[in-house]
Amino acid sequence: MLRPDLLSHDLIPERDLVVHRSDELNEITQAFDPVLDGRAPMNLFLFGPSGVGKTMTARIAVDELEQEAAVSTSYVNCRSTTSHLSSRSDLTRVTTRRSRTGGSEDCI
C-alpha cells in the first residue's frame, strides 16, 4: 500500500523505523549529551551523497533531544532559500520570533 505521508519532508520517523543509521544516530545523540547538563553541544558536520538520510537522521536526533531536555530548536531548509545570507536571515527571524513570544516553531 502506498503511503504518501512517508515521503513528506516534514515527517520525522521513529528511531526504530530507520534502518542502517543506528551508528550515525548514536553519534549525533552523543554529540548532544552536553546539552543535558546545560552545556553547549559539540559541533557536527554531516556529509554524504544526496538521499542517504543526513537530514532525516539529524532531525530524529534533534526530536529526541527536544523530548528529553527543555530545549527548543529551529529548522531552516536551505534549499528553499536563495543564498547563504537568506538562510541566516531565516534562522535569525525564527530565533528572534521565538524569544519574543516564548513559542516554538520547528520549521519555516
Protein Blocks (a to p, Z undefined) as FASTA:
>chain_A
ZZfklmpfkbccdfklpghilmmmmmmmmmmmmmmnopacdddddeddehilpmmmmmmm
mmmmmmmpccddddddfklpcbfklmmmmmmmmmmmmmmnopacfbZZ
